[in-house]
Amino acid sequence: MIQENRNQAWREELRKSMKTKERTDIPRVHMNELDPHYRAGNQEEVNRGLTAEQAVGESRRCLDCPNPACMEGCPVNINIPGFVKNIERGEFLEAARILKATSALPAVCGRVCPQEKQCELHCIYTQKLKKEPVAIGYLERFAADYEQKSGQISIPEIPHKNGIKVAAVGSGPAGLSFAGDMAKLGYSVTVFEALHEIGGVLKYGIPEFRLPNSVVDVEIESLKKMGVHFIKNCIVGKTISIQALEEDGFKGIFVGSGAGLPRFMNIPGENLIGVMSSNEYLTRVNLMDAANPESDTPVAKGKTVAVIGGGNTAMDSVRTALRLGAERAIIVYRRSEEEMPARIEEVKHAKEEGVEFMTLHNPIAYFGDEKGRVKTMRLQKMELGEPDASGRRSPVEIPGATEDITVDVVIVSVGVSPNPLVPQSVEGLKVSKWGTIEVNENMQSSIPMIFAGGDIVRGGATVILAMGDGRKAAAAMDEYLK
């Protein structure tokens, strides 16, 4: 023990002795990745994580700012300097413990959270030094993965149960985050999931090569050890009503049922065989073993697969198509690459794996063969006009400029709408014209006992924003129930 204290004191002295210039001169670490030619043919995770040496080296870049702006960009308010400095000291398990104090899913967030638009965007390197930010996401993943592999997974301390039952509708990131915080506060939490797997969009919407199911399962197991109860194959609003939950003694209900209703473009030929939504495509592949030809519900694979859209879900879909054997996988996007909402890393990975990008093109019709299968896609060529309300330049048609492309499968990934089951089943629940549940600043709906967050409120957002909603709703529901 004495020797360990000496070693820790020595490491702390070494850390403090490093001058600011020495830290800022350290180049940002690069993520270890599988070879593109190899990975495009399998479901192995592309990003391999950092080694301990790489993680410690990257953590030394952190300047330990007196007012850490990085935390301002984190929707779940993670103590970023706290966990990063523990990595620098070699205290990897302590770093993981700090992460889990505020995040129910650190290993997930370290993989899929858009840090470049949030915590890393606020980093002093980005804002003041005009250098690459500290790789906060890579370090978060490292600490969480280290704990998972160590077998020494810490479970947050749970106070005595207060005897109050609360429910979460949906086991996606919003529901899981809400459940974790409410369990820490002593509530008896039950999560209701419509599908046969816990995890929501983390399981059905994100492929294994980006987020392995095993990683999600470990996070869920931690919640179970905290006392959270999960019920699968139960559709709230159909299998069981909100009123029935209330009658069963639930004093508060959090709705995090997501946005599982796909949108289409309402153009000719969308009803042809081989044209489907990204929701259907990814859910069938990720949850229903549809890639297996002997599956009860095999998915159409196709030699030429076109994915319409430019977001992360579109990238997931087109990269999945490659892994299912597509000889030509194409992203069709009506704006330029600069306007794509997908993460830069996802676009990079797709290009490395051989995905074609047809930007400034928009489908206007699909044509089928005599059996009703899609065979041709007609594209309208576009150019960029003035910026729209989001600040992105609006796509404008080039009159008379069209192009026909031969396709076997078309996957439409142009957005989603909120799941309507809960809003339609609760009398008096205020809903927007877009079908989202209306909430106040505390995520509380027009019915006081019902709170909501994630895509059912936002209409479509990131994992980390949904988690932030879940945390905010938990704190507000705790106050309401008290």
MIPA-388745 format. One line per field, with one value per residue (C-alpha): residue number from 1; residue in one letter; x, y, z. Coordinates in nm, 4 decimals, always signed. Layout:
BEGIN
n NUM_... .
res A_... .
x X_... .
y Y_... .
z Z_... .
END
This chain:
BEGIN
n 1_2_3_4_5_6_7_8_9_10_11_12_13_14_15_16_17_18_19_20_21_22_23_24_25_26_27_28_29_30_31_32_33_34_35_36_37_38_39_40_41_42_43_44_45_46_47_48_49_50_51_52_53_54_55_56_57_58_59_60_61_62_63_64_65_66_67_68_69_70_71_72_73_74_75_76_77_78_79_80_81_82_83_84_85_86_87_88_89_90_91_92_93_94_95_96_97_98_99_100_101_102_103_104_105_106_107_108_109_110_111_112_113_114_115_116_117_118_119_120_121_122_123_124_125_126_127_128_129_130_131_132_133_134_135_136_137_138_139_140_141_142_143_144_145_146_147_148_149_150_151_152_153_154_155_156_157_158_159_160_161_162_163_164_165_166_167_168_169_170_171_172_173_174_175_176_177_178_179_180_181_182_183_184_185_186_187_188_189_190_191_192_193_194_195_196_197_198_199_200_201_202_203_204_205_206_207_208_209_210_211_212_213_214_215_216_217_218_219_220_221_222_223_224_225_226_227_228_229_230_231_232_233_234_235_236_237_238_239_240_241_242_243_244_245_246_247_248_249_250_251_252_253_254_255_256_257_258_259_260_261_262_263_264_265_266_267_268_269_270_271_272_273_274_275_276_277_278_279_280_281_282_283_284_285_286_287_288_289_290_291_292_293_294_295_296_297_298_299_300_301_302_303_304_305_306_307_308_309_310_311_312_313_314_315_316_317_318_319_320_321_322_323_324_325_326_327_328_329_330_331_332_333_334_335_336_337_338_339_340_341_342_343_344_345_346_347_348_349_350_351_352_353_354_355_356_357_358_359_360_361_362_363_364_365_366_367_368_369_370_371_372_373_374_375_376_377_378_379_380_381_382_383_384_385_386_387_388_389_390_391_392_393_394_395_396_397_398_399_400_401_402_403_404_405_406_407_408_409_410_411_412_413_414_415_416_417_418_419_420_421_422_423_424_425_426_427_428_429_430_431_432_433_434_435_436_437_438_439_440_441_442_443_444_445_446_447_448_449_450_451_452_453_454_455_456_457_458_459_460_461_462_463_464_465_466_467_468_469_470_471_472_473_474_475_476_477_478_479_480_481_482 .
res M_I_Q_E_N_R_N_Q_A_W_R_E_E_L_R_K_S_M_K_T_K_E_R_T_D_I_P_R_V_H_M_N_E_L_D_P_H_Y_R_A_G_N_Q_E_E_V_N_R_G_L_T_A_E_Q_A_V_G_E_S_R_R_C_L_D_C_P_N_P_A_C_M_E_G_C_P_V_N_I_N_I_P_G_F_V_K_N_I_E_R_G_E_F_L_E_A_A_R_I_L_K_A_T_S_A_L_P_A_V_C_G_R_V_C_P_Q_E_K_Q_C_E_L_H_C_I_Y_T_Q_K_L_K_K_E_P_V_A_I_G_Y_L_E_R_F_A_A_D_Y_E_Q_K_S_G_Q_I_S_I_P_E_I_P_H_K_N_G_I_K_V_A_A_V_G_S_G_P_A_G_L_S_F_A_G_D_M_A_K_L_G_Y_S_V_T_V_F_E_A_L_H_E_I_G_G_V_L_K_Y_G_I_P_E_F_R_L_P_N_S_V_V_D_V_E_I_E_S_L_K_K_M_G_V_H_F_I_K_N_C_I_V_G_K_T_I_S_I_Q_A_L_E_E_D_G_F_K_G_I_F_V_G_S_G_A_G_L_P_R_F_M_N_I_P_G_E_N_L_I_G_V_M_S_S_N_E_Y_L_T_R_V_N_L_M_D_A_A_N_P_E_S_D_T_P_V_A_K_G_K_T_V_A_V_I_G_G_G_N_T_A_M_D_S_V_R_T_A_L_R_L_G_A_E_R_A_I_I_V_Y_R_R_S_E_E_E_M_P_A_R_I_E_E_V_K_H_A_K_E_E_G_V_E_F_M_T_L_H_N_P_I_A_Y_F_G_D_E_K_G_R_V_K_T_M_R_L_Q_K_M_E_L_G_E_P_D_A_S_G_R_R_S_P_V_E_I_P_G_A_T_E_D_I_T_V_D_V_V_I_V_S_V_G_V_S_P_N_P_L_V_P_Q_S_V_E_G_L_K_V_S_K_W_G_T_I_E_V_N_E_N_M_Q_S_S_I_P_M_I_F_A_G_G_D_I_V_R_G_G_A_T_V_I_L_A_M_G_D_G_R_K_A_A_A_A_M_D_E_Y_L_K .
x +0.0000_+0.2853_+0.4616_+0.1402_+0.0886_+0.4470_+0.3882_+0.0686_+0.2396_+0.5219_+0.2773_+0.0915_+0.4172_+0.5162_+0.1776_+0.2024_+0.5588_+0.4567_+0.4464_+0.1521_+0.3608_+0.4744_+0.1119_-0.0103_+0.2738_+0.1536_-0.0277_-0.3820_-0.4031_-0.5474_-0.8056_-0.6902_-0.9087_-0.9559_-0.8315_-1.1123_-1.0878_-1.1116_-1.3859_-1.6209_-1.6922_-1.7827_-1.9580_-1.6465_-1.6226_-1.4280_-1.2811_-1.0583_-1.0077_-0.6881_-0.4089_-0.3334_-0.0185_-0.2162_-0.4866_-0.2384_-0.0539_-0.3744_-0.4940_-0.1731_-0.2911_-0.5716_-0.4834_-0.7142_-0.8822_-1.0110_-1.3500_-1.3755_-1.5829_-1.5943_-1.8501_-2.0799_-2.1115_-2.2042_-2.5807_-2.5356_-2.2842_-2.0014_-1.7072_-1.4732_-1.1545_-1.2122_-1.2115_-0.9436_-0.6968_-0.7525_-0.6531_-0.3391_-0.2579_-0.3167_-0.6280_-0.8431_-1.1082_-1.1536_-1.1974_-1.4757_-1.6384_-1.6497_-1.8083_-2.0767_-2.1703_-2.3587_-2.3733_-2.5636_-2.3977_-2.0323_-1.9122_-2.1963_-2.1414_-1.7693_-1.8570_-2.1596_-2.1796_-2.0919_-1.8248_-1.6957_-2.0208_-2.0429_-1.7711_-1.4772_-1.6234_-1.5976_-1.2429_-0.9868_-0.7792_-1.0672_-1.1787_-0.8530_-0.5523_-0.6987_-0.5655_-0.7318_-0.9268_-0.8521_-1.0018_-1.2606_-1.4740_-1.1819_-1.0819_-1.4387_-1.4511_-1.1114_-1.2084_-1.5443_-1.3944_-1.1113_-1.3609_-1.5707_-1.2653_-1.1266_-1.4248_-1.4285_-1.7436_-1.8571_-2.2270_-2.3363_-2.4398_-2.8176_-2.9946_-3.2759_-3.5765_-3.8415_-4.1235_-4.2370_-4.2891_-4.2045_-4.2090_-4.0134_-4.1742_-3.8990_-3.5505_-3.3564_-3.0967_-3.3569_-3.5351_-3.2125_-3.0672_-3.3907_-3.4018_-3.0434_-3.0909_-3.4230_-3.2714_-2.9896_-3.2562_-3.4177_-3.7181_-3.8456_-3.8052_-3.9668_-3.8778_-4.1274_-3.9863_-4.1985_-3.9340_-3.7716_-3.4356_-3.3526_-3.1705_-3.4068_-3.2278_-2.8931_-2.9806_-3.2086_-3.0730_-2.6934_-2.4985_-2.2558_-1.9591_-2.0218_-2.1707_-2.1433_-2.4477_-2.2167_-2.1125_-2.4756_-2.5580_-2.2924_-2.4374_-2.7881_-2.6636_-2.5296_-2.8753_-3.0266_-2.7802_-2.8991_-3.2476_-3.4026_-3.6640_-3.7171_-4.0291_-3.9926_-4.2513_-4.4860_-4.6290_-4.7472_-5.0509_-5.1552_-5.0526_-5.1028_-5.2353_-5.0946_-5.4123_-5.3437_-4.9925_-5.1373_-5.3899_-5.1030_-4.9448_-4.6944_-4.6715_-4.4672_-4.4228_-4.1440_-4.2172_-3.9068_-4.0694_-3.8597_-3.9308_-3.9834_-4.2232_-4.0286_-4.0791_-4.0928_-4.0682_-4.4100_-4.2702_-4.3842_-4.2674_-4.2078_-4.4412_-4.2240_-4.0617_-3.7080_-3.7843_-3.7839_-3.7103_-3.3801_-3.5771_-3.7083_-3.3770_-3.1597_-3.4121_-3.4465_-3.0708_-2.9741_-3.2531_-3.4125_-3.1102_-3.2424_-2.8963_-2.9221_-3.0868_-3.2562_-3.4144_-3.7943_-3.7786_-3.4707_-3.3930_-3.3363_-2.9625_-2.9172_-2.6090_-2.6656_-2.8037_-2.8886_-2.9421_-3.1266_-3.0063_-2.6936_-2.7258_-2.5671_-2.8540_-2.7934_-2.4238_-2.5145_-2.7500_-2.5123_-2.2227_-2.4509_-2.5435_-2.1737_-2.1368_-2.4333_-2.2588_-2.3598_-2.1236_-2.2155_-2.3379_-2.4377_-2.5306_-2.7709_-2.7945_-2.9635_-2.7090_-2.3287_-2.1049_-2.0372_-2.4041_-2.4270_-2.5433_-2.3550_-2.0453_-1.7243_-1.5865_-1.8822_-1.8417_-1.4687_-1.5293_-1.7906_-1.5569_-1.2689_-1.4924_-1.5870_-1.9211_-1.9996_-2.1363_-2.3804_-2.4284_-2.6502_-2.8865_-3.2424_-3.4690_-3.7946_-3.9265_-3.8611_-3.9474_-4.0020_-3.9906_-4.2810_-4.2674_-4.3033_-3.9413_-3.7526_-3.5005_-3.4396_-3.4134_-3.4559_-3.2477_-3.2940_-2.9657_-2.9479_-2.7481_-2.7220_-2.9247_-2.9704_-2.9398_-3.2565_-3.3748_-3.1106_-2.8315_-2.7614_-2.7873_-3.1123_-3.0970_-3.2523_-3.3448_-3.1484_-3.4280_-3.4221_-3.1185_-3.2073_-3.0246_-3.1436_-2.9546_-3.0055_-3.0763_-3.1855_-3.2597_-3.3410_-3.3224_-3.4928_-3.3282_-3.4775_-3.5972_-3.8419_-4.1572_-4.2466_-4.4029_-4.7765_-4.8952_-4.8556_-4.9683_-5.2793_-5.3693_-5.3653_-5.6614_-5.5653_-5.1979_-5.0891_-4.9150_-4.7565_-4.8588_-4.5571_-4.6835_-4.4264_-4.5275_-4.5258_-4.3278_-4.2170_-3.8595_-3.8613_-3.9701_-4.3155_-4.6181_-4.9680_-5.0511_-4.8382_-4.7399_-4.6193_-4.2743_-4.1141_-3.7830_-3.5713_-3.7097_-4.0744_-4.0180_-3.7442_-3.8625_-3.5141_-3.1900_-2.8662_-2.8140_-2.6512_-2.9314_-3.1842_-2.9792_-2.9698_-3.3495_-3.3743_-3.1531_-3.3407_-3.6754_-3.5533_-3.4465_-3.7746_-3.9904_-3.8080_-3.9008_-4.2585_-4.3054_-4.1591 .
y +0.0000_+0.2387_+0.1627_+0.2172_+0.5556_+0.6498_+0.5437_+0.7443_+1.0506_+1.0126_+0.9937_+1.3005_+1.4959_+1.3954_+1.5063_+1.8470_+1.8972_+1.8773_+2.2257_+2.3458_+2.3621_+2.0031_+1.8948_+2.0972_+1.9645_+1.6045_+1.5020_+1.3670_+0.9891_+0.7997_+0.5276_+0.1750_+0.0331_-0.2892_-0.2937_-0.1678_-0.4598_-0.7121_-0.5473_-0.4814_-0.8525_-0.9159_-0.7739_-0.7260_-0.3911_-0.1472_+0.0725_-0.1362_+0.1065_+0.2495_+0.0661_+0.1704_+0.3463_+0.5395_+0.6346_+0.7651_+0.9595_+1.1199_+1.2040_+1.4019_+1.6488_+1.7618_+2.1000_+2.0539_+2.3895_+2.5774_+2.6118_+2.3039_+2.4100_+2.0489_+1.9699_+2.2421_+2.0408_+1.7138_+1.6499_+1.4132_+1.6352_+1.3834_+1.4953_+1.4906_+1.6266_+1.3898_+1.0723_+1.1932_+1.2797_+0.9407_+0.7796_+0.9929_+0.8656_+0.5069_+0.4800_+0.3279_+0.1713_+0.4993_+0.6738_+0.4265_+0.4822_+0.8585_+0.8024_+0.5783_+0.8353_+1.0269_+0.7982_+0.4686_+0.3762_+0.4934_+0.2116_+0.2933_+0.6687_+0.6252_+0.4596_+0.6381_+0.9811_+1.2667_+1.4140_+1.6297_+1.8295_+1.8365_+1.8027_+1.8075_+2.1071_+2.3030_+2.1826_+2.4611_+2.3051_+2.3618_+2.7011_+2.8766_+2.6816_+2.5866_+2.2347_+1.8953_+1.8530_+1.5996_+1.2679_+1.2585_+0.9958_+0.7589_+0.7965_+0.7363_+0.4143_+0.3080_+0.3493_+0.1753_-0.1117_-0.1527_-0.1966_-0.4434_-0.6553_-0.6375_-0.8179_-0.5574_-0.3771_-0.1291_-0.0930_+0.2500_+0.2519_+0.2183_+0.3585_+0.1762_+0.1372_+0.4007_+0.1687_+0.3885_+0.2220_+0.4040_+0.2819_+0.3520_+0.2872_+0.1827_+0.0473_+0.2768_+0.5273_+0.7632_+0.4879_+0.3238_+0.6541_+0.7378_+0.3916_+0.4129_+0.7501_+0.6524_+0.3294_+0.5327_+0.7431_+0.4361_+0.3856_+0.0478_+0.0777_-0.1372_-0.0908_-0.2092_-0.3013_-0.3837_-0.5996_-0.9251_-0.7597_-0.4903_-0.1851_-0.0178_+0.1614_+0.0527_-0.3023_-0.2701_+0.0480_+0.0353_-0.2496_-0.4719_-0.3347_+0.0002_-0.1035_-0.4724_-0.6136_-0.7622_-0.4114_-0.3043_-0.6226_-0.5515_-0.2034_-0.3517_-0.6174_-0.3406_-0.1828_-0.5196_-0.5472_-0.2036_-0.3497_-0.2360_-0.4845_-0.5408_-0.6739_-0.7632_-0.8213_-0.5736_-0.2865_-0.0071_+0.1427_-0.1944_-0.4927_-0.2832_+0.0703_+0.3646_+0.3540_-0.0106_+0.0830_+0.3545_+0.1106_-0.1302_+0.1244_+0.3053_+0.6642_+0.8023_+0.7006_+0.8025_+0.7620_+0.7001_+0.5010_+0.6582_+0.7421_+0.4083_+0.5208_+0.5508_+0.8324_+0.7894_+1.0443_+0.9750_+0.9335_+0.6843_+0.3256_+0.3287_+0.0302_-0.1893_-0.5022_-0.4184_-0.0635_-0.0452_+0.1884_+0.1877_+0.1053_-0.2165_-0.3070_-0.2586_-0.4096_-0.7233_-0.7632_-0.6705_-0.8420_-1.1034_-1.2749_-1.1657_-1.1892_-1.5660_-1.7145_-1.9736_-1.7077_-1.7003_-1.3425_-1.3119_-0.9649_-0.8838_-0.8391_-0.7172_-0.6636_-0.2890_-0.1249_+0.2450_+0.4169_+0.7472_+0.9914_+1.1332_+1.0668_+0.8076_+0.5646_+0.5905_+0.5137_+0.2167_+0.0877_+0.1216_-0.0349_-0.3196_-0.3750_-0.4134_-0.6727_-0.8627_-0.8969_-0.5929_-0.5454_-0.1799_+0.0201_+0.3821_+0.6773_+0.9104_+1.2507_+1.5647_+1.8063_+1.8093_+1.6087_+1.9196_+1.9334_+1.5661_+1.5233_+1.1928_+1.1866_+1.2544_+0.9248_+0.7306_+0.8926_+0.8178_+0.4532_+0.4154_+0.5577_+0.3377_+0.0322_+0.1177_+0.2966_+0.5296_+0.8773_+1.0378_+1.3780_+1.6495_+1.3790_+1.3092_+1.0169_+1.1161_+0.7732_+0.3989_+0.1547_-0.2198_-0.5357_-0.7613_-0.9264_-0.5962_-0.5739_-0.2469_-0.2376_+0.1304_+0.4531_+0.7937_+1.0680_+1.4421_+1.6330_+1.9174_+2.2271_+2.4258_+2.7411_+2.9680_+2.8363_+2.6968_+2.7409_+2.4929_+2.6929_+2.4328_+2.5404_+2.4207_+2.1799_+2.3145_+2.1074_+2.1568_+2.1669_+1.8719_+1.7090_+1.3503_+1.0178_+0.6561_+0.4009_+0.0234_-0.0983_-0.4210_-0.2780_+0.0746_+0.1683_+0.4951_+0.6773_+1.0260_+1.0495_+0.9017_+1.0045_+0.9425_+0.6138_+0.7005_+0.4201_+0.5944_+0.9436_+0.7997_+0.5804_+0.8434_+1.0786_+1.4355_+1.3983_+1.7018_+1.6183_+1.8483_+1.8575_+1.6342_+1.3688_+1.4386_+1.4548_+1.8130_+1.8611_+2.1527_+2.2390_+1.9487_+1.6920_+1.6764_+1.6308_+1.7754_+1.4792_+1.5424_+1.1816_+1.1289_+1.2509_+1.1951_+1.2325_+1.1243_+1.0891_+1.0788_+1.4429_+1.5530_+1.3636_+1.2293_+1.2927_+1.1368_+0.8718_+1.1205_+1.3784_+1.1060_+1.0082_+1.3695_+1.3811_+1.0658_+1.2120_+1.5411_+1.3626_+1.1443_+1.4448_+1.6240_+1.3181_+1.2687_+1.6251_+1.5758_+1.2525_+1.4038 .
z +0.0000_+0.0917_-0.2367_-0.4359_-0.2665_-0.3564_-0.7185_-0.7349_-0.5848_-0.8373_-1.1282_-1.0009_-0.9678_-1.3219_-1.4543_-1.2869_-1.4085_-1.7723_-1.9190_-2.1233_-2.4397_-2.3923_-2.3722_-2.6696_-2.8856_-2.8417_-3.1625_-3.1302_-3.1252_-3.4228_-3.3698_-3.4498_-3.7287_-3.9239_-4.2825_-4.5150_-4.7596_-4.4771_-4.2714_-4.5655_-4.5789_-4.2143_-3.9077_-3.6919_-3.5164_-3.7341_-3.4602_-3.2325_-2.9456_-2.7968_-2.6184_-2.2613_-2.3836_-2.6464_-2.3949_-2.1379_-2.4074_-2.5348_-2.1836_-2.1278_-2.3912_-2.1566_-2.0051_-1.7038_-1.7682_-1.4587_-1.6313_-1.8542_-2.1535_-2.2765_-2.0058_-2.1406_-2.4603_-2.2864_-2.2628_-1.9670_-1.7827_-1.7568_-1.5422_-1.8416_-1.6779_-1.3857_-1.5913_-1.8352_-1.5577_-1.3959_-1.7247_-1.7249_-1.3751_-1.4845_-1.2660_-1.5386_-1.3144_-1.1302_-1.4650_-1.5492_-1.2103_-1.2700_-1.6108_-1.4646_-1.2028_-1.4729_-1.7773_-1.7885_-2.1205_-2.1333_-2.3609_-2.6016_-2.5980_-2.6514_-2.9818_-3.1272_-2.9602_-3.2026_-2.9756_-3.2602_-3.2415_-2.8620_-2.5964_-2.8398_-3.0209_-2.6934_-2.6147_-2.5679_-2.8479_-3.0900_-2.9640_-2.8736_-2.9971_-3.3385_-3.3040_-3.2961_-2.9698_-2.7003_-2.8189_-2.5403_-2.7127_-2.7668_-2.4002_-2.2808_-2.4808_-2.3491_-1.9839_-2.0280_-2.2279_-1.9774_-1.6972_-1.8970_-1.9814_-1.6265_-1.4782_-1.1998_-1.3092_-1.0483_-0.9742_-0.8488_-0.4853_-0.4506_-0.1442_+0.0283_-0.1984_-0.1366_-0.2411_-0.5308_-0.8685_-1.1911_-1.5508_-1.8658_-2.2036_-2.4436_-2.3700_-2.5994_-2.4747_-2.3247_-2.1327_-2.0118_-1.8939_-1.7106_-1.5538_-1.4287_-1.2610_-1.1014_-0.9662_-0.8081_-0.6361_-0.4809_-0.7080_-0.8273_-1.2044_-1.4735_-1.8406_-2.1032_-2.4454_-2.7503_-2.9199_-2.8129_-2.7381_-2.4825_-2.6184_-2.8627_-3.1434_-2.9964_-3.1019_-3.4042_-3.5598_-3.5213_-3.6870_-3.4986_-3.6951_-3.5283_-3.1936_-3.0935_-2.9147_-2.6527_-2.5462_-2.5072_-2.3149_-2.0510_-1.9925_-1.9616_-1.7192_-1.4937_-1.4863_-1.3923_-1.1039_-0.9932_-0.9659_-1.2936_-1.4175_-1.7904_-1.9641_-2.3339_-2.6069_-2.4429_-2.6485_-2.4211_-2.5894_-2.7308_-2.5153_-2.2042_-2.1586_-1.9667_-1.7570_-1.6682_-1.5541_-1.3341_-1.1896_-1.1218_-0.8893_-1.1117_-0.9863_-1.2742_-1.6381_-1.8738_-2.2446_-2.4537_-2.7327_-3.0062_-3.3663_-3.5329_-3.8046_-4.1335_-4.3799_-4.7556_-5.0354_-5.1940_-5.5430_-5.8111_-5.7631_-5.3881_-5.3530_-5.5762_-5.4313_-5.3235_-5.2051_-4.8249_-4.5360_-4.3499_-4.0332_-4.1845_-4.3457_-4.0373_-3.7952_-4.0055_-4.0463_-3.6886_-3.4944_-3.7202_-3.8799_-4.2200_-4.3780_-4.3414_-4.6574_-4.4360_-4.2162_-4.1907_-4.3192_-4.5446_-4.6722_-5.0392_-5.0888_-5.4441_-5.6571_-5.6864_-5.3719_-5.3520_-5.0172_-5.0236_-4.7573_-4.5967_-4.2245_-3.9969_-4.0594_-4.4333_-4.3776_-4.1567_-4.4261_-4.7216_-4.5289_-4.4227_-4.7895_-4.8739_-4.6004_-4.7408_-5.0748_-5.2816_-5.5754_-5.5976_-5.2962_-5.3581_-5.1377_-5.3169_-5.1476_-5.2720_-5.1234_-5.1383_-4.9077_-4.6967_-4.5975_-4.4974_-4.1361_-4.0978_-3.8817_-4.0722_-3.9434_-4.0859_-4.4288_-4.4199_-4.3331_-4.6063_-4.8700_-4.7572_-4.7914_-5.1492_-5.1189_-5.4104_-5.3381_-5.5792_-5.4203_-5.5684_-5.6959_-5.5820_-5.6814_-5.8519_-5.9600_-5.9511_-6.2299_-6.1967_-6.4053_-6.5014_-6.1559_-5.9742_-5.8590_-5.8728_-6.1573_-6.2393_-6.0404_-6.2037_-6.0467_-6.0701_-6.0765_-5.8253_-5.7447_-5.4218_-5.3732_-5.0724_-4.7128_-4.5531_-4.1928_-4.0699_-4.2325_-4.4998_-4.8624_-5.0167_-5.3111_-5.6323_-5.9389_-6.2604_-6.5215_-6.7608_-6.6004_-6.5075_-6.5014_-6.4849_-6.2725_-6.2647_-5.9095_-5.7376_-5.3912_-5.2729_-4.9043_-4.8131_-4.5222_-4.5286_-4.1690_-3.9231_-3.7398_-3.3741_-3.2728_-3.2577_-3.0265_-2.6912_-2.8027_-2.9668_-2.6699_-2.3941_-2.3745_-2.2972_-2.3881_-2.5895_-2.9143_-3.1739_-3.5394_-3.6086_-3.3667_-3.0952_-2.7295_-2.6027_-2.2809_-2.0646_-1.9711_-1.7220_-1.9833_-1.8198_-2.0456_-2.0197_-1.7939_-1.4812_-1.4112_-1.7700_-1.8718_-2.2124_-2.3921_-2.6857_-3.0372_-2.9219_-2.8177_-3.0573_-3.3659_-3.4348_-3.2480_-3.1266_-2.8612_-2.6250_-2.6568_-2.5782_-2.2737_-2.1621_-2.1842_-1.9750_-1.7027_-1.7002_-1.6793_-1.3921_-1.1860_-1.2577_-1.1854_-0.8545_-0.7557_-0.8760_-0.6788_-0.3653 .
END
